[in-house]
Amino acid sequence: MYWMRGLALFAAGTVLGIFIMSPSAAPQEKKAGQRLNHFGLYVKNLDESVNFYKKSMGFRDAFSFKDAQGNPIVYLQINQDTFLELTPASAEHPAGFSHVGIWVDDLNATVARIRQQGVQVDNPRAGGTKALITNVTDPNRARLELLEYPPESLQRKAMDAWK
C-alpha cells in the first residue's frame, strides 16, 4: 500500500517538475532558473538499495553524510546534475517517496517570488551538504526541497567532478 502512495507522489512530483521547468507559449517574466535535481526515497534496507541502484541501474556514488539526527543519507549520481537520495525508512517515514529536490539559481529570489504567490516558505538556511535549502509543501502534501548550490556544497563538488 505504501508503494502506491510513493508511486502517486513520485508521479505528482514528476509532473510538477515538468510544469515548473517547461516553457509556456505565453511570454513570462524572467524567473530564477529551476531544474529537477534529485528525488528522495526512504528505503527498507540502505545497503541493499545502494547495491541495486549502483549495480543494476549503473548509478555512481556521489557522497554521503548524516542528517541532524545521525541518520545516514546516500546520494547516488544518475548523470552530471541529477541524483537519487536514499535514507533509511523508519516508523515515521515508511519506505517510499520522501521529497523532490529542485535546484534553483537564486534561492532568495525564488523564495520571494513564491511568497508573493501566498505560499508559506521558511527562510533559506545552510544544510548538511553546505547547500542553501528550504522546503515547500505542495497541495498534495509532497515536500519540495528548494536548493542553491554554492561551490563548497557537496552537490556542486559532485557535479563539477562528473566526467
Order of alpha helices (4+ residues) and beta strands (2+ residues): alpha-beta-alpha-beta-beta-beta-beta-alpha-beta-beta-beta-alpha
